[in-house]
């Protein structure tokens, strides 16, 4: 009776406390009860009467404790059956908290029983015998929880639904009840271990189902009366709420199933509608909504795949439209062309970085789109060649790297060159860029118009990083030649002072490193220049025996002082080409020259003479009679003695558009010829390694080897194969269709 009274106090009035003596008396009562021998029928074999009596006492105490706890549960159940909803939950939680707390203390009181009789029974394999604290939970589960579980779960789910509807609820109450489900999950095979069976079966399954039903209905209603953008905001908010719900009162094991079910109901079931909104958001640049869509769709399997294709097509169309709008102007204005491309790339690159978190799939879509519209657009269609893009890019680089008062500061140019390399990355015909860039670099170096040697070096370094050493090796050797030429010129001037009164400079450049063609015309040099060349030839032959100098007058230039002007007694200094000097000196003795006279005197071809005279006429240094620029042999040219200029030094070496176009056309033809040689070299390399190869495989390998520089056309590869067969590098294998064999 004393022990029962003490247990009742613990279970009902624990808050009033229990003094130490009373506690010790209860513990002693358990000890005495278990150690007192009791007479009963003959003891089992192998056990003494004393031990059997103690055993019986332990079992009796255990059974009486079990009966007491059962009775207690029945009392609580009777009260609980009168409660509903929140009242039931509050009562259940209050009694659960009191019961589990009291159980901890009770377990200490019955420690002797736990250590001896209960342990021995468990070791002997007897089931349904538990430590006192476990027995208390088993009894609660069977006699109180089981009858109430359906009502409890429904009441909890009702509170959760109220919370989802925006009502304020007691989350601590939900947490307390749900935590009880977890603690009641006992492993009967290993009573000390806890399982989630009760939590999963009696609460989580119903909770997940209720969640799916709730959000299915909500999603349908919301979409029917709101935009997809607003729906995505709603979904984002709901997912945050469910995550908070997990941390507030649910077991962590629920996370995967709960969030997965929410994603399925709220996102996956409506993904077609969300996908359909993507293009409109791109058109209107709704970055917040795009970012939200990315985060939501990234949660479901293959949710982002259609978006990547839509983005690619959108960027391609916008890029194509932007270039088409300026195509007529951009085809002759490299800066406009490159700025238009960069504007599109920068816009969508920032979109991919910000809204799509630099996702590799979206980066790849952006790259594909840029590659398509850069290599195929209005400008390339007007030019009827995809090679126009790399040509314009090379010309833009030339503008940046050439001396000009309009150019920005060095740091700004470095940034722009970095942007240029972004465009360069997408260029398919990198060999075209290389050819034009090397020609323009050669002119900058020859004419000393390069803005900065540092910037030139940085650009070559960037190209080397993108395309490798071989791509830039000739460019690097060009700089080396310039350094060697300066040293050579210093030695020449040390031995020869002014020859014929001319300040003469020369550059000696290696034929294999510089993209310079031999002159296409003869040219009779003025005597002063001929004397300088003769002196340098003698000097160079003495320095380097066995080498031959070829003079490239088409790239040469000089300054010519003239004093024949009526408006200026001091005269003007003309900065002109060597061909222009050759023409102007013909007016030394006669003020009027016919086209035919100039043709004979200079030995220039008609085409070269026409281009040179055209530049002199356009700068008004020479007057023409009759006044049309379709020159004939009878046209007369007169020095313009009324020439005026605000500057004392006048640049008359102005390139003529026809000459520039001819140079571009010639470069294009040169590129085509170079490509044929590269294709043939690739075929020979492949066949030398493989010995025999099918036509299709040979095509694939040739394209694979060359695609980093340009994408070879199938028709050109076939022609190159035929050329190599004619030259007996290859042969067709008899009896085998489309099979080639290498001839050593």
ChimeraX attribute file (.defattr): number of C-alpha atoms within 10 A of each C-alpha:
attribute: neighborCount
match mode: 1-to-1
recipient: residues
	/A:1	6
	/A:2	11
	/A:3	16
	/A:4	13
	/A:5	11
	/A:6	16
	/A:7	22
	/A:8	16
	/A:9	16
	/A:10	21
	/A:11	21
	/A:12	13
	/A:13	13
	/A:14	16
	/A:15	10
	/A:16	9
	/A:17	9
	/A:18	13
	/A:19	8
	/A:20	8
	/A:21	9
	/A:22	12
	/A:23	14
	/A:24	12
	/A:25	15
	/A:26	20
	/A:27	18
	/A:28	16
	/A:29	14
	/A:30	19
	/A:31	17
	/A:32	14
	/A:33	16
	/A:34	23
	/A:35	18
	/A:36	15
	/A:37	17
	/A:38	16
	/A:39	12
	/A:40	10
	/A:41	9
	/A:42	10
	/A:43	14
	/A:44	10
	/A:45	7
	/A:46	7
	/A:47	12
	/A:48	12
	/A:49	18
	/A:50	15
	/A:51	16
	/A:52	20
	/A:53	21
	/A:54	21
	/A:55	23
	/A:56	20
	/A:57	21
	/A:58	24
	/A:59	18
	/A:60	14
	/A:61	17
	/A:62	23
	/A:63	13
	/A:64	13
	/A:65	18
	/A:66	17
	/A:67	13
	/A:68	14
	/A:69	21
	/A:70	18
	/A:71	14
	/A:72	17
	/A:73	19
	/A:74	14
	/A:75	12
	/A:76	17
	/A:77	17
	/A:78	11
	/A:79	12
	/A:80	18
	/A:81	12
	/A:82	9
	/A:83	14
	/A:84	14
	/A:85	15
	/A:86	18
	/A:87	13
	/A:88	19
	/A:89	22
	/A:90	18
	/A:91	15
	/A:92	25
	/A:93	21
	/A:94	14
	/A:95	16
	/A:96	16
	/A:97	14
	/A:98	17
	/A:99	18
	/A:100	18
	/A:101	14
	/A:102	21
	/A:103	21
	/A:104	13
	/A:105	17
	/A:106	20
	/A:107	18
	/A:108	15
	/A:109	23
	/A:110	21
	/A:111	17
	/A:112	20
	/A:113	25
	/A:114	19
	/A:115	11
	/A:116	14
	/A:117	21
	/A:118	22
	/A:119	17
	/A:120	14
	/A:121	16
	/A:122	15
	/A:123	10
	/A:124	9
	/A:125	10
	/A:126	12
	/A:127	11
	/A:128	12
	/A:129	19
	/A:130	22
	/A:131	20
	/A:132	23
	/A:133	19
	/A:134	18
	/A:135	20
	/A:136	23
	/A:137	21
	/A:138	21
	/A:139	18
	/A:140	22
	/A:141	22
	/A:142	12
	/A:143	18
	/A:144	21
	/A:145	21
	/A:146	12
	/A:147	13
	/A:148	16
	/A:149	15
	/A:150	12
	/A:151	16
	/A:152	23
	/A:153	21
	/A:154	15
	/A:155	19
	/A:156	21
	/A:157	18
	/A:158	15
	/A:159	21
	/A:160	21
	/A:161	16
	/A:162	13
	/A:163	16
	/A:164	18
	/A:165	9
	/A:166	9
	/A:167	10
	/A:168	10
	/A:169	15
	/A:170	12
	/A:171	15
	/A:172	12
	/A:173	19
	/A:174	23
	/A:175	18
	/A:176	19
	/A:177	22
	/A:178	21
	/A:179	16
	/A:180	21
	/A:181	23
	/A:182	19
	/A:183	16
	/A:184	20
	/A:185	20
	/A:186	20
	/A:187	13
	/A:188	16
	/A:189	9
	/A:190	9
	/A:191	17
	/A:192	12
	/A:193	10
	/A:194	14
	/A:195	15
	/A:196	18
	/A:197	16
	/A:198	17
	/A:199	21
	/A:200	18
	/A:201	11
	/A:202	17
	/A:203	21
	/A:204	23
	/A:205	15
	/A:206	15
	/A:207	19
	/A:208	17
	/A:209	12
	/A:210	16
	/A:211	20
	/A:212	19
	/A:213	12
	/A:214	14
	/A:215	18
	/A:216	16
	/A:217	11
	/A:218	13
	/A:219	18
	/A:220	12
	/A:221	11
	/A:222	14
	/A:223	16
	/A:224	11
	/A:225	9
	/A:226	10
	/A:227	11
	/A:228	21
	/A:229	20
	/A:230	13
	/A:231	19
	/A:232	20
	/A:233	14
	/A:234	14
	/A:235	20
	/A:236	17
	/A:237	12
	/A:238	16
	/A:239	17
	/A:240	12
	/A:241	13
	/A:242	18
	/A:243	15
	/A:244	12
	/A:245	18
	/A:246	17
	/A:247	12
	/A:248	14
	/A:249	17
	/A:250	21
	/A:251	19
	/A:252	10
	/A:253	12
	/A:254	17
	/A:255	16
	/A:256	9
	/A:257	13
	/A:258	22
	/A:259	18
	/A:260	14
	/A:261	18
	/A:262	20
	/A:263	19
	/A:264	18
	/A:265	19
	/A:266	25
	/A:267	24
	/A:268	19
	/A:269	13
	/A:270	15
	/A:271	18
	/A:272	12
	/A:273	12
	/A:274	19
	/A:275	19
	/A:276	14
	/A:277	17
	/A:278	21
	/A:279	16
	/A:280	11
	/A:281	16
	/A:282	18
	/A:283	10
	/A:284	8
	/A:285	14
	/A:286	15
	/A:287	16
	/A:288	13
	/A:289	20
	/A:290	23
	/A:291	16
	/A:292	18
	/A:293	28
	/A:294	19
	/A:295	16
	/A:296	23
	/A:297	20
	/A:298	14
	/A:299	16
	/A:300	15
	/A:301	10
	/A:302	11
	/A:303	19
	/A:304	20
	/A:305	14
	/A:306	13
	/A:307	21
	/A:308	16
	/A:309	16
	/A:310	17
	/A:311	20
	/A:312	20
	/A:313	18
	/A:314	17
	/A:315	24
	/A:316	25
	/A:317	17
	/A:318	15
	/A:319	23
	/A:320	24
	/A:321	15
	/A:322	19
	/A:323	27
	/A:324	18
	/A:325	13
	/A:326	16
	/A:327	21
	/A:328	13
	/A:329	14
	/A:330	20
	/A:331	21
	/A:332	13
	/A:333	15
	/A:334	21
	/A:335	18
	/A:336	18
	/A:337	23
	/A:338	22
	/A:339	17
	/A:340	17
	/A:341	20
	/A:342	20
	/A:343	13
	/A:344	18
	/A:345	21
	/A:346	13
	/A:347	12
	/A:348	20
	/A:349	19
	/A:350	13
	/A:351	20
	/A:352	23
	/A:353	13
	/A:354	15
	/A:355	21
	/A:356	22
	/A:357	15
	/A:358	15
	/A:359	13
	/A:360	11
	/A:361	16
	/A:362	23
	/A:363	19
	/A:364	14
	/A:365	21
	/A:366	24
	/A:367	18
	/A:368	17
	/A:369	24
	/A:370	28
	/A:371	18
	/A:372	21
	/A:373	22
	/A:374	27
	/A:375	22
	/A:376	19
	/A:377	23
	/A:378	22
	/A:379	27
	/A:380	20
	/A:381	14
	/A:382	14
	/A:383	12
	/A:384	11
	/A:385	14
	/A:386	20
	/A:387	22
	/A:388	25
	/A:389	29
	/A:390	26
	/A:391	24
	/A:392	24
	/A:393	23
	/A:394	25
	/A:395	21
	/A:396	22
	/A:397	23
	/A:398	22
	/A:399	18
	/A:400	22
	/A:401	24
	/A:402	21
	/A:403	15
	/A:404	12
	/A:405	7
	/A:406	8
	/A:407	14
	/A:408	12
	/A:409	8
	/A:410	15
	/A:411	10
	/A:412	11
	/A:413	16
	/A:414	16
	/A:415	10
	/A:416	17
	/A:417	20
	/A:418	15
	/A:419	16
	/A:420	20
	/A:421	16
	/A:422	15
	/A:423	20
	/A:424	21
	/A:425	15
	/A:426	19
	/A:427	25
	/A:428	22
	/A:429	22
	/A:430	22
	/A:431	21
	/A:432	26
	/A:433	23
	/A:434	20
	/A:435	20
	/A:436	23
	/A:437	23
	/A:438	22
	/A:439	18
	/A:440	20
	/A:441	25
	/A:442	21
	/A:443	18
	/A:444	17
	/A:445	16
	/A:446	17
	/A:447	12
	/A:448	11
	/A:449	14
	/A:450	22
	/A:451	19
	/A:452	13
	/A:453	12
	/A:454	10
	/A:455	18
	/A:456	18
	/A:457	14
	/A:458	15
	/A:459	19
	/A:460	17
	/A:461	16
	/A:462	15
	/A:463	18
	/A:464	15
	/A:465	12
	/A:466	14
	/A:467	15
	/A:468	12
	/A:469	14
	/A:470	9
	/A:471	18
	/A:472	18
	/A:473	13
	/A:474	16
	/A:475	22
	/A:476	16
	/A:477	16
	/A:478	21
	/A:479	19
	/A:480	12
	/A:481	17
	/A:482	16
	/A:483	12
	/A:484	14
	/A:485	17
	/A:486	15
	/A:487	11
	/A:488	18
	/A:489	17
	/A:490	12
	/A:491	12
	/A:492	17
	/A:493	15
	/A:494	9
	/A:495	9
	/A:496	13
	/A:497	12
	/A:498	10
	/A:499	17
	/A:500	13
	/A:501	9
	/A:502	13
	/A:503	13
	/A:504	17
	/A:505	16
	/A:506	16
	/A:507	17
	/A:508	16
	/A:509	20
	/A:510	13
	/A:511	12
	/A:512	10
	/A:513	17
	/A:514	17
	/A:515	19
	/A:516	17
	/A:517	9
	/A:518	11
	/A:519	13
	/A:520	12
	/A:521	14
	/A:522	12
	/A:523	19
	/A:524	15
	/A:525	20
	/A:526	17
	/A:527	11
	/A:528	13
	/A:529	19
	/A:530	13
	/A:531	15
	/A:532	20
	/A:533	18
	/A:534	11
	/A:535	14
	/A:536	21
	/A:537	15
	/A:538	10
	/A:539	16
	/A:540	16
	/A:541	13
	/A:542	11
	/A:543	11
	/A:544	9
	/A:545	8
	/A:546	7
	/A:547	10
	/A:548	10
	/A:549	13
	/A:550	12
	/A:551	14
	/A:552	13
	/A:553	16
	/A:554	17
	/A:555	15
	/A:556	16
	/A:557	17
	/A:558	16
	/A:559	17
	/A:560	18
	/A:561	13
	/A:562	13
	/A:563	12
	/A:564	17
	/A:565	16
	/A:566	12
	/A:567	12
	/A:568	15
	/A:569	10
	/A:570	12
	/A:571	17
	/A:572	20
	/A:573	17
	/A:574	20
	/A:575	19
	/A:576	21
	/A:577	22
	/A:578	24
	/A:579	26
	/A:580	21
	/A:581	19
	/A:582	21
	/A:583	24
	/A:584	21
	/A:585	14
	/A:586	17
	/A:587	15
	/A:588	10
	/A:589	7
	/A:590	10
	/A:591	14
	/A:592	15
	/A:593	18
	/A:594	16
	/A:595	20
	/A:596	14
	/A:597	15
	/A:598	22
	/A:599	18
	/A:600	11
	/A:601	15
	/A:602	19
	/A:603	17
	/A:604	21
	/A:605	14
	/A:606	17
	/A:607	11
	/A:608	19
	/A:609	20
	/A:610	18
	/A:611	17
	/A:612	22
	/A:613	24
	/A:614	20
	/A:615	19
	/A:616	23
	/A:617	20
	/A:618	14
	/A:619	16
	/A:620	17
	/A:621	19
	/A:622	21
	/A:623	20
	/A:624	23
	/A:625	13
	/A:626	13
	/A:627	11
	/A:628	9
	/A:629	14
	/A:630	9
	/A:631	18
	/A:632	14
	/A:633	12
	/A:634	13
	/A:635	17
	/A:636	20
	/A:637	21
	/A:638	17
	/A:639	22
	/A:640	17
	/A:641	17
	/A:642	12
	/A:643	18
	/A:644	17
	/A:645	10
	/A:646	6
	/A:647	9
	/A:648	14
	/A:649	15
	/A:650	17
	/A:651	14
	/A:652	19
	/A:653	19
	/A:654	15
	/A:655	12
	/A:656	13
	/A:657	10
	/A:658	10
	/A:659	14
	/A:660	11
	/A:661	11
	/A:662	11
	/A:663	12
	/A:664	15
	/A:665	12
	/A:666	12
	/A:667	17
	/A:668	19
	/A:669	12
	/A:670	13
	/A:671	18
	/A:672	14
	/A:673	11
	/A:674	14
	/A:675	21
	/A:676	16
	/A:677	13
	/A:678	16
	/A:679	23
	/A:680	21
	/A:681	14
	/A:682	19
	/A:683	23
	/A:684	20
	/A:685	14
	/A:686	18
	/A:687	19
	/A:688	16
	/A:689	10
	/A:690	12
	/A:691	15
	/A:692	19
	/A:693	19
	/A:694	15
	/A:695	15
	/A:696	10
	/A:697	11
	/A:698	21
	/A:699	18
	/A:700	11
	/A:701	14
	/A:702	23
	/A:703	18
	/A:704	13
	/A:705	15
	/A:706	16
	/A:707	14
	/A:708	15
	/A:709	18
	/A:710	17
	/A:711	17
	/A:712	19
	/A:713	11
	/A:714	13
	/A:715	8
	/A:716	15
	/A:717	20
	/A:718	14
	/A:719	14
	/A:720	19
	/A:721	22
	/A:722	15
	/A:723	14
	/A:724	18
	/A:725	17
	/A:726	11
	/A:727	10
	/A:728	12
	/A:729	19
	/A:730	23
	/A:731	18
	/A:732	17
	/A:733	15
	/A:734	10
	/A:735	7
	/A:736	9
	/A:737	10
	/A:738	13
	/A:739	17
	/A:740	21
	/A:741	19
	/A:742	23
	/A:743	14
	/A:744	9
